[in-house]
Amino acid sequence: MKLNNSIKSVAIGSFDGIHKGHRTLIDQVEAMVIIERNGGYITPGYKRKYFVNQVCFFYHLENIKSLTAKKFVEKLEEDFPKLERIVVGYDFGFGYKKEGNITLLKEFFNGEVVVINEVKLGEISIHSRTIKKHIQNGEVKLVKDLLGRFYCIEGKVIAGQGLGKKELVPTLNLKVYDYELPKHGVYATRTKIRGEWLNSVTFLGHRVTTDGSFAVESYVLNQDIGVVKGSVKIEFHAYIRENQKFKGLDSLKLQIQRDIACAIDIL
């Protein structure tokens, strides 16, 4: 289906995370063609558009993966009839089984192809797969430097086990979909509730001291937030400690107070 637009320049890629490397492509174009895959995202789906000023168009992988390299370029030219310029990264591949490369893109496209070289932070390649590994390792300070912002997830508030409010500290329990979750443990964070960012401590992992279930739960520091419904966001500032099993609730409560003090110092 031909899009009724006058866009002359696009950047193409998955753009998962909209990191500093992506910015070098995005800053040169009017619009982004985002190749959408399934699950394990730094920034899922349409939420990418919140980090850019460009118009975002989504090509779902399931709908285009059978296209040859030539057919893929033909689709671009059909969808963007005024297209004059394509910007891609140095490792860009496209078409069925990624048969297409930059050489073929230049051959098939009747316009300018701009190729952006690898972007690094020191010796670290700024790439989505690299950033995911650092998220998985809990290296959220480094992730911030690679993304250009704090790593953030979003989740729906759900009912917890009820133990925190009664015996420990009251927490928001979240159901999180699609995001790449950081290493299990405790983090100094900020939690966005009703449009306001509040200092918090967040736990991710299995509640090994109590019921063993997996949880993402956030305690807002020294503030009564009342009943919260809908979705909230959490941004990760620093890793505090690993998940661990305690002998009982008293030991756990003591450690939580230490975590809170640590988070206050960090934030």
N, C-alpha and C positions, 0 to 999 in steps of 0.2 A: 504494500500500500504506500503510495507516494505521499510524503508529508508536505503540507503546504507551508513551506518556510523559505527563507532567503539566506540561510546559514551558509557561510563560505568556508569556515574552518572548523575542524573537529579534532579532538584527541581521542584515541581509541585505547581501551585497556579495561582491566577489571576494577582498577582504582579502589581496591579494598583498603580502607584506612585513610585515604586521602592524605598520604604522608608527604614529607618534604621532597622526595623524588618525584612524586606525582605532580607536585606544584610546578615543576619545571616544564611539564607538558601543558598543564591546564592553563597556565598564565599566558600562553601563546594563542589561545583559540576562543571561539565564541560558544562552543558547545562540547559536550562530552558524550561519547558513545560507550556505554558501560556494558561489558560482557558479564552477565549475571550468572553466578553458579549457585550451588546449594550448600548452606551451612558453614559453621566455623569461621564467621566473619570478624574482622576487626571493626568494620562499620557495615552493618547489614543493609541491603536493599536501598530503598528510597532515602534512607537517612543520610546517605552520602551527599545528597543535594543541600543539606544544612551547612556543609563546610565549604561550599563553593558559590561563586556568583554566576557561573555559567549554567546554561540550560542542560539538563541531563536527559538522555535518551537511553533506554535499556533494551539490550538484545539478550534475551534469555538463551542460555547455551543449548537447552533442549531444542529450541526452534531453529538454530543455525548450525549445529554441529555437523550436519550432513552436507552442508554447502561446500563445494570446492573453493579453492582460493579465488579463482576467477569469478565465480558466482557470488562470493562474499563481497567483492569489490563492486560488482554490478548492483548488488542490493544497496550498498552505500550510495552509489550514484543515483539510484532510483529514489531512495528515501531523502536524499539531500541533493536536489537537482541543481543547485547553485554552487555545489562544493568545489573549492579550488585548492584547498590545503588540508593535508592530513598530518598530524603529529603523533608519533609513536615512540616507545622506548626502544633501546638498543637490542633487546631480546624479544621483540614482538614476533609472535607467530599467529597464524590465522588459517581458517579453512579446515576442511576435513582432516582430522588427525594432525592438525597444525602443519599441513603440507606447505603452506605459504610462509614466505620469509620477506624480509625487507626488499630484497632484489626483485621478487615477484610483485610486491606491492607497487614498486616504482614502475614496473613493466605494465601492469594492468590498469593503474590509475592515471587518468588523463589530467594530471595536475601536479602540484608540488607535494613532495613527501619530505617531512622534516624528521630526522632521527635524533633523539636525545641520548647522550652518552650516560653511562652509569654514574649515579650520584652517591657519594660516600660521606660518612661522618667519621673523620679520621680514617681508620682501616676498615670500618664497617660499611658494607653495602646497604644502602637504604632501599629495601625491597620488602614487600608484604610478607613473604615467607620467612625472611629474617626477623622481622618485627614479631611475627607470631611466636617464634621460638623464644624470644626474650619475654614475651607475655607469659608463655608457659613456664618460664623459669622464675617468674615473679620479679623480673628486673624492670619495674615500672618507671623508675627514674630515667633509665636509658631509653625506654620506650617513648617517654615524653620528648626526649631530645630527637628521636627519629621521626616521630609524628609531627612535632611542632606544637603539641598540646598534650594535656593529660589524657591517658587512656580512659575511656568512658564506656560504661555499659548501661543498659536500660532494662528494667524488669517490672512485672506486674506484682503489686502487693497482694500477698496471700496469707492465709491463717498459718501460724506457726504451731509449735507444740505447746505453747502457753507457759512454758517453764521460765523463760527469761523474765517476764514481767513479775512473776510470783517470787522467784528465788534468786535471780541474777540481775540483769538489766533489761529494760524493755527494748526490743529490736523490731525493725521492719524486716519481714521475711519476703523474699522476692522469688518469683519464677522468671527465669531468664531464658530467652530463646535466641538461637542463631549466633550469638557472640562467642568469640574465643575467650574462655575464662582464664584468668590468671592462675598461677600455681596456688594450690590450696594453702590456706594459712590466714593470718590476720594482717590487715593493712590500715594505715592512716589514710583516710579518704575524705571526700566531701560528697554529700548527698543532696540532690536537688528535690525539694519538696515545695509544691505550690509556687513554683517559680523562683525560689530562693535557695542558694547554695549554703548548706550548713556543715560545719565540721563534724566528722563522724569517725567511727571505727567499724570496719567491715570484716566479717568472717566468711570465708568460702571453704567448703569441704564437708566431710562427714562428721556428724556430731558424735565422736567416738566415746565421749564421757557419758552421754545420755542415751538417746535412742538409735544412734548409728546412721540416721538418715542424712542425705545430702542436703545442704542448705546454703543459701546466700542471704546473709542477714546483716543489717547495718544498725548500729546504735548511734543516735545523734547525741553529741556531747552536751551534757548539762543543759538540756532544754526539753520541755514538755511539748511534744509535737501533736498530741492528741491523736484522733483517729485519722489515718491516711488511707485514701482509696485511689484506685487507678494505678498509673505507672510512675516510677521515680527513676532518676538517673544517679549513678555513682561514678565518680572519677577517682582514680587511684594515684595517691601522692607518694607513698613509701611502703615498703614491705617491712613488717614489724617482726613476725616470727612464724615458724611452721605450726601446722596443726599438731596437737598432741593430746594424749589421753591423761586425765587427772584421776586421782584416787577417789574424789568425791566432789560434790558441789561447792564445798567450802574452799577447796584448793582451786577449783575453776574460777570461783568468784574473786579470789585474791589475785589470780593471774589476769583476769579481765580488768581489774582496777589498775594493774601495772600497765596493761595495754593502753588503757585510757590516758594514763599519765604520759606514756610515750608518745601517743598521738597528739596530745596537747602541745608537747615540746616541738614536734615536727611541724604542726600546722600553725 
